[in-house]
Amino acid sequence: MIKAENIYKNYNDIEVLKGVNLEVKKGEIISIVGSSGAGKTTLLQILGTLTPPTQIKLCKLEINNTKVIGLNENQIAKFRNENIGFIFQFHQLLPEFSSIENVCIPAFIKGVSKEEAENKAKELLNFLGLSKRLNHKPSELSGGEQQRVAVARALINNPPLILADEPSGNLDSNAADKLHKLFLKLRDSFGYTFLIVTHNKDFAEMADRKISIVDGQISI
């Protein structure tokens, strides 16, 4: 699913990533751990095509059999919309829109019809136990419910790869445990691949593999 070689990232004179190599198989759940500032989120952003690596000529990045280095801005945006779902620590739901409207947004960007998008959104929200929250706005939902809406939004285009950055970091322990079990259920039921940055030690150990980043490099 992911083949990354020689991933570097500098911000001015600060080296954040120092030649990271990583391979992720389809259907794996990988946890990424490390201290603050180690480069975890930066790596996730590069793998998610949200930010480019620094030394492009040296690196290779292949996601779902597509070489993304060298794609133009429009091509990358289209690839990202169709192949990668994102879940953040803070759900990033639009406050003026309902649950179903928030979930539909990536599908609308893809060009899916309103009817098809809403039907898929309802299916996902029902699966996630939110059938009675379709028309509720984020302010009317609990933290765990908001994050499940964010999960549905990440899945609406059926992307094979899900990237999550501290997805349970803003939840209480009970809601966090439910979210972690949900990820396992989604992988087992639908074959999604998850790459998850987390400080949650219990969840990190639940993953198929745990990767530690120390000083910008993967530590084995």
C-alpha positions in Angstrom: 0.0 0.0 0.0 2.8 2.4 0.9 6.5 2.3 -0.3 8.5 5.3 1.0 12.3 5.7 0.6 14.6 8.4 1.6 12.0 10.8 3.0 13.6 14.0 4.2 12.0 17.2 5.5 13.7 20.4 6.5 12.2 23.6 7.8 15.0 26.1 7.2 18.0 24.7 9.1 16.0 22.2 11.2 16.0 18.6 10.0 12.7 17.0 10.9 12.9 13.8 8.9 16.3 12.3 8.0 15.9 9.7 5.4 12.8 7.7 6.5 12.1 4.3 4.8 8.8 2.7 5.3 6.7 0.0 3.7 3.1 -0.7 4.7 1.1 -3.6 3.4 -2.6 -3.5 2.4 -4.9 -4.2 5.4 -2.2 -3.4 8.1 -2.8 -1.2 11.1 0.4 0.6 11.9 0.9 2.8 14.9 3.5 5.5 14.9 4.9 6.6 18.3 7.6 8.9 19.5 8.2 12.0 21.6 6.8 15.4 20.6 8.8 16.9 17.8 10.2 13.6 16.6 8.6 14.0 13.2 5.5 11.8 13.4 3.0 14.3 12.1 5.4 15.6 9.5 5.8 12.0 8.2 2.0 11.5 8.1 1.5 14.8 6.2 4.1 13.7 3.6 2.5 10.2 3.2 -0.9 11.9 2.9 0.5 14.2 0.1 -0.4 17.3 2.2 3.2 18.5 2.1 6.1 17.6 -0.1 9.4 16.1 1.1 12.4 18.4 0.9 14.8 16.4 -1.2 12.5 15.2 -4.0 15.2 13.9 -6.3 16.4 11.5 -3.6 13.1 10.1 -2.4 10.5 7.7 -3.7 6.9 7.6 -2.6 4.4 5.1 -4.0 0.9 4.8 -2.6 -1.6 2.3 -3.8 0.6 1.6 -6.9 0.8 5.2 -7.8 4.1 7.2 -7.8 2.9 10.5 -6.3 6.3 12.3 -6.5 6.1 14.3 -9.7 2.3 14.6 -9.9 1.1 18.2 -10.4 -1.1 19.9 -7.9 -4.4 19.0 -9.5 -3.4 15.4 -9.9 -2.3 15.1 -6.3 -5.5 16.7 -5.1 -7.6 14.2 -7.1 -5.4 11.3 -6.0 -5.7 12.3 -2.3 -9.5 12.7 -2.6 -10.0 9.2 -4.0 -7.3 7.2 -2.2 -6.7 8.7 1.3 -9.0 9.4 4.2 -7.9 11.7 7.1 -8.9 11.7 10.7 -7.5 14.4 13.0 -7.3 14.8 16.8 -9.7 17.7 16.5 -12.5 16.4 14.3 -12.4 19.5 12.0 -16.1 19.3 11.3 -17.7 22.4 9.8 -19.9 23.8 12.6 -22.6 25.1 10.4 -23.3 21.8 8.7 -25.1 18.7 10.0 -23.5 15.3 10.4 -24.6 14.0 7.1 -23.6 17.3 5.3 -20.1 17.1 6.8 -19.7 13.5 5.7 -20.8 14.3 2.2 -18.3 17.0 1.5 -15.4 14.8 0.1 -17.9 13.0 -2.1 -19.2 16.3 -3.5 -15.6 17.3 -4.2 -15.2 14.0 -6.1 -18.2 14.8 -8.2 -20.7 12.3 -6.7 -24.3 13.2 -7.0 -26.2 14.5 -4.0 -28.5 11.4 -3.8 -25.6 8.9 -4.0 -23.5 10.8 -1.5 -26.3 11.1 1.0 -27.2 7.4 0.7 -23.5 6.5 1.3 -23.3 8.9 4.2 -26.4 7.5 5.8 -25.0 4.0 5.4 -21.8 4.9 7.1 -23.4 6.9 9.9 -25.8 4.0 10.6 -22.8 1.6 10.7 -21.1 3.8 13.2 -24.2 4.0 15.4 -25.2 7.5 14.5 -28.5 6.9 12.8 -30.3 9.3 15.2 -27.7 12.0 14.7 -27.8 12.5 10.9 -29.2 16.1 11.2 -27.4 17.2 14.3 -24.7 19.8 14.1 -21.3 19.2 15.8 -22.2 21.4 18.8 -25.1 19.0 19.5 -22.9 15.9 19.5 -20.6 14.4 22.2 -16.8 14.3 21.6 -17.0 10.6 20.7 -19.9 11.2 18.3 -18.1 14.0 16.6 -15.1 11.8 16.0 -17.2 9.1 14.6 -18.7 11.6 12.1 -15.1 12.5 11.2 -14.4 8.7 10.6 -17.5 8.5 8.3 -16.2 11.6 6.4 -12.9 9.9 6.0 -14.5 6.8 4.6 -17.1 8.3 2.3 -15.1 7.9 -0.9 -14.0 4.4 0.1 -10.3 5.2 0.2 -8.0 2.2 0.7 -5.7 4.2 3.1 -6.7 6.0 6.3 -4.3 8.3 8.0 -5.0 9.4 11.5 -3.2 11.9 13.7 -3.9 11.5 17.4 -7.5 10.5 16.6 -8.3 9.7 20.3 -6.2 12.5 21.8 -9.2 14.7 22.5 -11.4 11.9 23.9 -12.0 10.4 27.3 -10.7 6.9 27.9 -14.0 5.2 27.2 -14.6 7.0 23.9 -11.0 6.4 22.9 -11.3 2.7 23.6 -14.4 2.5 21.4 -12.7 4.4 18.6 -9.7 2.1 18.7 -11.9 -1.0 18.5 -13.8 0.7 15.6 -10.6 0.9 13.6 -10.0 -2.8 14.1 -13.5 -3.6 13.1 -13.3 -1.5 10.0 -10.0 -3.1 9.0 -11.4 -6.6 9.6 -14.7 -5.9 7.8 -13.6 -3.8 4.9 -9.8 -4.2 4.5 -8.8 -0.6 5.1 -5.2 0.2 5.8 -4.5 2.4 8.8 -1.5 4.5 9.6 -2.0 6.1 13.0 0.1 8.6 15.0 -0.7 8.1 18.7 0.5 8.7 22.2 -2.0 6.1 23.5 0.2 3.2 24.6 -2.6 0.7 24.8 -3.7 1.4 21.2 -0.2 1.4 19.9 0.2 -2.1 21.2 -3.1 -3.2 19.6 -1.8 -2.3 16.1 -0.3 -5.0 13.8 3.0 -3.1 14.0 4.4 -0.3 16.1 6.9 2.1 14.6 8.9 4.5 16.7 10.4 7.7 15.3 13.4 9.1 17.2 15.1 12.2 16.0 13.6 12.1 12.5 14.4 8.5 11.8 12.6 5.2 12.3 14.0 3.3 15.3 13.8 -0.5 15.2 
